[in-house]
Amino acid sequence: MKLDEVLSSDPEIMSGAVCFAGTRVPVEALFSNLAIGLSLAEFLEEFPTVTDEQAEAALIFGGEHLKSFDRWQNFESAA
């Protein structure tokens, strides 16, 4: 799946927040819902405009991005 099929950002939609392509659902909603204990299936039930392929691709993209983040030791001190 291509990135533009998964994510989009438009200043006219949700004030430019990164959303799932073709929806008004911010990607942040996925991570926030998972953080409070909802399953991926529950998230998809709550946000039916997001496809399971989009959600899974966003999680993979996030995981890959974190792999390249080499400054974790500074994360705690900045928080």
Secondary structure, DSSP 8 states (H G I E B T S, - for coil): --HHHHEE-BTTBGGG--EETTSS-BHHHHHHHHHTT--HHHHHHH-TTS-HHHHHHHHHHHHHHHHT---HHHHHHH-
